[in-house]
């Protein structure tokens, strides 16, 4: 009895949560995501899966689970020709509209091409429950047995594959901003920190991402060029981009990936491409990038310290 009282004191009550998953032609992966959610020890009040005009078997797979899991809701959006990130935000907003009558404390955005263990969301909820200054949490992801590397992105960045917000934080940042070229998750993280919230990636758990980022509807090499274009649009500092390019040249696809990254960024710069985010957000991002770069370079100059392992 005493032990049970102690654990109830030590373990804070987990906040209630809801999830939204925009999907588009995820027939190959969505069932893995659904099975992972069904296995969760702490399930959401509601999980809204929004089909963003899917033309494959995605809708059929999702609908086959609705009767047995009434906490899952399905929304169908009209078909559209193009696949872009602004469309994903519109799909998210369609799911968000279905949650207006729900009383929840936490809201999450989850990609429909993921899988994770049964304690995944209880772990993230526990982090939010124990630190009221945390506004946004997540974990690293693994793609094709390669884990995401953290040098040019710190643990304060939370991947858009799964972002879990305290409701107050999500409402303060105004939700996701529709950016056609991508970066909606980055803008959400930066805006949260600008408003005084802590954001954190917790490495104790991982989410498996089954489709390499940026490759939906395009080749891997084309994706690297687009990364460079997006880096410019989202205000990456030129010096930061130079280090990021050099790092990527040492990774697969060797030389080519970094070269295409640099070409995409330089091409956008030369043609004076429009930035996707407000100037104050760009200034905040560049300030953080230079702080991280200085920390990294100072560590490189200390012979007793091991080289920091990280990446983009």
N, C-alpha and C positions, 0 to 999 in steps of 0.2 A: 504493500500500500504506500509506504514511504517513498519507495523507488518510483512508483507511478506518479506521485505528487511532484517529485523532483523533476521528472522528465516533462511534465506539463508546464512547469515553471521555466525550464530551460528552452523548451521548444515553442517559439511564438506561433500564434495561429496564422496559417497561410492565407494570404489574400485571395479573394475570388477573382477568376480571370475569364476572359473571352478571347477568341482567336479569329482571325480572318486570313483566308488563303485564296488569293487570286490565282487562277490556273488558266493556261492556254495550251491545248494539245499536249497534255502530260499523261497520255495513256500508258506510257511505259513505266511511269514512276508513281503516280498518285496513289495507287493501292498500297505501296510501301509506307507512304505518309499516313494514310488512314489507319493501317494496322498499328503503326507506332503510336498514334493518338489513342486508339482504343485500348492499348496496353498500358496507358499512363496510370500511375497510382492515384494521381489527382487530376481529374478531368475538368475541362472548362464548363462554365455554365452554358455556353453556346459556342459552337465552331461553325462559322459561315464560310463555305467554300463557294467561290464565285467563278463560274466558267466564263472566261472572257472571249466568247465567240469560238469555243473549241469546235473543231471539225473532225476530230478523231473519236475514239471511244471513251474519252475522259468523262463526259456527262453520264454515260451508262454505268461506268464503274462507281462513280460517286453515288448515284441514285440507288444502287444495289445495297448500300449500307444504311440508308436513311431509316428504314423501319426498325431495324435492330438497335440503332443508336439515335434516338430522337433528339439528342443534344447537337447533332449535326444538321445544319440547314444548307440547302443548295439554292443558289441563285444563278440564273442564266442570263448573260448579257448578249446583245445582238452580235452577229458576226461582223468582223472588219478585216480589211485586206492586210493592213500593216501590223507588224508586231513591234511595239515600242513601249518605253517605260511610262510615258504619260497615260497610256491605255491601262497599264497596271494600276496606276493611282485611281483612275476612274472605277476600275473593278473593285479596288479596296473600299472606295467610298460607297459603292453600292452595298457592300457587306456591312460597312459601318452604319449605314442607315437602318439596318435590321436590328441593331443593338440599342436603339434609343430607349427602349423600355426595360433594358436589363440593368440590374444594380450590381456593378462590378467595380473592382479596385485596380485591376491590371488588364491591359489590352496588348495582344501580341499580333505580329505579322509573321506568317510562316509560309515558306515556299512549298509548292506541291511536288517537289522532286527530292525530298529528304527522307531520312530515317534516323531514329535515335532510340536510346534505351528508355525503359519504363519509368525511370526516376527523373527524366530530363526536366520536365516542367516543375515538378516539386522542388528540384534543386534550385532553379532560377527564382521561384516564388520565395524560397527560404532566404535567398540573398536579399530580395526586396524587403522581406519582413524584418530582417535584422539590421537594416541600414536605411533610415528614412530619407537620407540625402541622395540615394540612388534613384535616378529617374528612368534609366534604360540599361538593360542587361542582356547578355547573350553569351555564346560560347564560340570557340574556334570551329572551323569545319574541315572535313577531310574530303578530298576529291581524288579518285583513282589511287587510293592508298597513300596519297601525299598530303601531309598536313599543312595548313596555312602557316606561313612564316611571318614573324613579327619584328621587322627592323624599321621599315619605313611606315608601318602602321602600328601604333602602340596599343596596349591593352585597353585604352580608353575608347578605341574604335569598336563598334559593334556591327558585325556583318548583317547585311540586309536579308540574308538567308533565313534568319530568325531573330527578330528584334522584339523584346518584351518590355513594354513601357508601364511605368506607374501612370494611372489614368490622368492624374493632375499634370504630369509632365507632358503627356501626349496632347492634352487640350491646350496647354500653354504654348507649345510650339506650333499650334494650328494644324496638327496632323501632317500628312505627307504633302509635299509640293510636287505638282505634275511637271516633270522635266523630261522632255521627249528623248533626249540623248542618254538618260540615266543619271545616277547619282542621288536618287531620292533618299536612299538610306543614309548616305554620307551627310546630306543637308540636315536630316533629322537629328543625327548625332551631334553635329556642330552646333545647331540651334539650341539643342538641349543644354549643352555645356555653356553656351553664351548666356543662357538664362539662369545659370547657377546650379544646374543639376550635375551630379556625377554620372558618368556613363562607364560601363566596365564589361570587358570580356573575361569570363572565368574559364581558365584552361583545364579545370578538373574534369570537365565533360566535353564531348564533341558531338557535332551533328554531321552525319554522312550526307554529302551533297552529290547526287548521282549524275548531274549534268554540269560539266565544267562551265564556270561563270562566263557569260558573254558569248557563248557558242550557239545559243538557240537560233536556228535559221541562218547560221553563218559558219565559215570555217575558222579553225583555231588561229591561223595566220591573219585572217581578216580581223579577227577579234582583237589581236594585239595592236593593229593600226587604230582601231576604234577606241581602245583604251587610251592611246595617246591623244586622240581628239577629245575624249572625255576629260582627261587630266587637264587639258588646257581650258576647256569649258568650265570646269569646276575649280579653276583658280590655283592649280599647283604652282609653287614657286619654281622658276627656271633652274635654280641651283639644285633644288630637291629633285627635279625631274632628271637632271644630269646624273645624279647618283642612282636614282631608280633605274635609269636606262643601263648604266654600267652593271648594276646588280643583275638585271634581267638577262643581259648578254651571257652571264655565266650559268644560266639555267636553261632547261629545255623550253622551246627550241633554241639551241645555242646560237648566239650572235643574232640570228634572224628576229627572234622575239623582241629583243632590246632595240634592234635597228628599226623595226616597224613601229615600236612604241615612240621612239624619237621622231620618226618621220611624221607620224600622226600629230604629235604635239607641235613640231616645227611648222608643218603645213598650216595648221590652224592659226598659229601665231602670225605667219607671213601674210595670210589673207585677212587678218584682223577679225577672226571669227567672234561672234557674240558670246559673252560669258553667260552661263546658265543661272548663276546665283548672285545675290546682292553683294555690293562692294564690301559691306561690313563683314559679311560671312567669309569672303575671300581673304580679307585682311586678318581675320581671326585664324583662319586655316594656315595661312603663310607664317604667321607668328608661331604657331604650334610646330609647324614643320621645321623652322629654323632652330627652335629650342631642342627638338629631338635630334636634329643633325649635329648640333654642337655637343649634346650629350654623347652621341654615338662616336664622334671623332675624338672626344676627350678620353673615352674608354679605349679606343684603338691605340692611344699614345701611352697607355699604362701597361708595361710588360707583364705585370702580375695578373692582369685581368684577362679572362677568356673573351674571345671575339663574340660580339652579340650576334645571334643567329636570327635574322628576320628578313622580311621582304615587303612587298608592296602593300 
